[in-house]
Amino acid sequence: MKIRTTRKAIVNGSVNVKCASYCDLQALLYNHSPIAYTCGVYGWNFDVYEVYGVTICTGYRNMPGKRLDGIREYEDKARAILDNYTDYNGVGGYERKKAEIEALLQEFCKLNGSY
């Protein structure tokens, strides 16, 4: 369950805050759920994910932090894994998909200043 928070709380209380546009990391964040969200007078602004030492804000407006590096490259790799139904057929295929996407996410976070 995600909690409602403010942009100020994220900037002051999180480390290595980075941002991406809405749905830019949909496949790469497949295994994770947001921990928080912000909203304002125009409705929902963005979701917040804490993964491997990077605070990722993804949404429409007022997101703090610098834009993440390598979004398109890693998202395309993760999308290829999710869309591949022939190589992951059979017992344990779903778990292998999840594990490979998680390894890609770790690599992506290291590229963006993870621990």
Kinemage of the C-alpha trace (Angstrom):
@kinemage 1
@onewidth
@group {chain A} dominant
@subgroup {mainchain}
@vectorlist {calphas} color= white
{ca met a 1} P 0.000 0.000 0.000
{ca lys a 2} L 1.365 3.398 -0.930
{ca ile a 3} L 1.090 6.452 1.267
{ca arg a 4} L 0.401 10.048 0.358
{ca thr a 5} L 3.399 12.316 0.792
{ca thr a 6} L 4.759 15.656 -0.359
{ca arg a 7} L 7.529 16.637 -2.738
{ca lys a 8} L 9.305 18.394 0.122
{ca ala a 9} L 9.301 15.233 2.238
{ca ile a 10} L 10.853 13.255 -0.609
{ca val a 11} L 13.576 15.830 -1.268
{ca asn a 12} L 14.470 16.143 2.427
{ca gly a 13} L 14.046 12.505 3.454
{ca ser a 14} L 15.371 10.434 0.560
{ca val a 15} L 18.759 9.854 -1.003
{ca asn a 16} L 19.700 9.816 -4.679
{ca val a 17} L 16.360 11.145 -5.946
{ca lys a 18} L 15.903 10.706 -9.716
{ca cys a 19} L 12.906 11.035 -12.037
{ca ala a 20} L 11.342 9.565 -15.170
{ca ser a 21} L 8.187 10.330 -17.112
{ca tyr a 22} L 4.962 8.414 -16.642
{ca cys a 23} L 5.214 4.803 -17.945
{ca asp a 24} L 8.890 5.193 -18.933
{ca leu a 25} L 9.869 2.402 -16.512
{ca gln a 26} L 6.752 0.241 -16.674
{ca ala a 27} L 8.521 -3.015 -17.629
{ca leu a 28} L 11.653 -2.393 -15.575
{ca leu a 29} L 9.662 -1.778 -12.365
{ca tyr a 30} L 7.439 -4.817 -13.057
{ca asn a 31} L 8.365 -6.536 -9.757
{ca his a 32} L 7.928 -3.450 -7.564
{ca ser a 33} L 5.069 -1.367 -6.224
{ca pro a 34} L 5.291 2.320 -5.356
{ca ile a 35} L 5.802 3.181 -1.701
{ca ala a 36} L 4.308 6.670 -1.923
{ca tyr a 37} L 2.552 9.141 -4.200
{ca thr a 38} L 1.915 12.862 -4.378
{ca cys a 39} L -1.106 14.776 -5.567
{ca gly a 40} L -2.177 18.381 -5.840
{ca val a 41} L -4.980 20.566 -7.079
{ca tyr a 42} L -4.836 18.919 -10.528
{ca gly a 43} L -4.862 15.382 -9.151
{ca trp a 44} L -2.137 12.740 -9.071
{ca asn a 45} L 1.415 14.019 -9.696
{ca phe a 46} L 3.829 11.088 -9.369
{ca asp a 47} L 4.628 7.777 -7.654
{ca val a 48} L 7.762 7.075 -5.610
{ca tyr a 49} L 9.777 3.835 -5.699
{ca glu a 50} L 12.733 2.968 -3.449
{ca val a 51} L 14.927 0.433 -5.252
{ca tyr a 52} L 18.582 -0.427 -4.650
{ca gly a 53} L 19.618 2.940 -3.255
{ca val a 54} L 17.772 5.043 -5.825
{ca thr a 55} L 14.560 6.937 -5.132
{ca ile a 56} L 12.687 6.896 -8.431
{ca cys a 57} L 9.861 9.362 -9.029
{ca thr a 58} L 7.737 8.571 -12.068
{ca gly a 59} L 4.719 10.583 -13.123
{ca tyr a 60} L 3.381 13.697 -14.808
{ca arg a 61} L 4.500 16.852 -13.015
{ca asn a 62} L 6.581 18.451 -10.257
{ca met a 63} L 8.999 15.508 -9.861
{ca pro a 64} L 12.230 16.201 -7.979
{ca gly a 65} L 15.683 15.085 -9.038
{ca lys a 66} L 17.692 14.659 -12.210
{ca arg a 67} L 16.370 12.527 -15.070
{ca leu a 68} L 17.551 8.913 -14.963
{ca asp a 69} L 20.217 7.763 -17.450
{ca gly a 70} L 19.667 4.846 -19.826
{ca ile a 71} L 15.887 4.673 -19.528
{ca arg a 72} L 15.144 3.686 -23.120
{ca glu a 73} L 17.907 1.063 -23.349
{ca tyr a 74} L 16.995 -0.774 -20.141
{ca glu a 75} L 13.248 -0.455 -20.637
{ca asp a 76} L 13.577 -1.993 -24.105
{ca lys a 77} L 15.556 -4.925 -22.653
{ca ala a 78} L 12.953 -5.488 -19.924
{ca arg a 79} L 10.089 -5.226 -22.433
{ca ala a 80} L 11.794 -7.851 -24.641
{ca ile a 81} L 11.942 -10.236 -21.673
{ca leu a 82} L 8.280 -9.659 -20.800
{ca asp a 83} L 7.115 -10.069 -24.397
{ca asn a 84} L 9.088 -13.274 -25.014
{ca tyr a 85} L 6.698 -16.176 -24.510
{ca thr a 86} L 8.651 -18.939 -26.271
{ca asp a 87} L 11.886 -18.948 -24.234
{ca tyr a 88} L 10.076 -18.774 -20.895
{ca asn a 89} L 7.538 -21.512 -21.533
{ca gly a 90} L 7.119 -24.304 -19.028
{ca val a 91} L 7.933 -24.788 -15.370
{ca gly a 92} L 9.658 -21.833 -13.731
{ca gly a 93} L 9.378 -19.551 -16.759
{ca tyr a 94} L 7.576 -16.776 -14.901
{ca glu a 95} L 10.119 -16.847 -12.064
{ca arg a 96} L 13.013 -16.675 -14.550
{ca lys a 97} L 11.412 -13.635 -16.190
{ca lys a 98} L 11.069 -11.901 -12.846
{ca ala a 99} L 14.678 -12.722 -11.907
{ca glu a 100} L 16.084 -11.435 -15.215
{ca ile a 101} L 14.116 -8.198 -14.989
{ca glu a 102} L 15.300 -7.746 -11.393
{ca ala a 103} L 18.932 -8.206 -12.512
{ca leu a 104} L 18.369 -5.564 -15.208
{ca leu a 105} L 16.903 -3.203 -12.595
{ca gln a 106} L 19.952 -3.660 -10.352
{ca glu a 107} L 22.256 -2.884 -13.270
{ca phe a 108} L 20.122 0.164 -14.156
{ca cys a 109} L 20.278 1.443 -10.573
{ca lys a 110} L 24.081 1.038 -10.479
{ca leu a 111} L 24.268 3.147 -13.633
{ca asn a 112} L 22.266 5.825 -11.793
{ca gly a 113} L 24.310 5.984 -8.568
{ca ser a 114} L 23.127 3.008 -6.543
{ca tyr a 115} L 25.195 1.508 -3.731
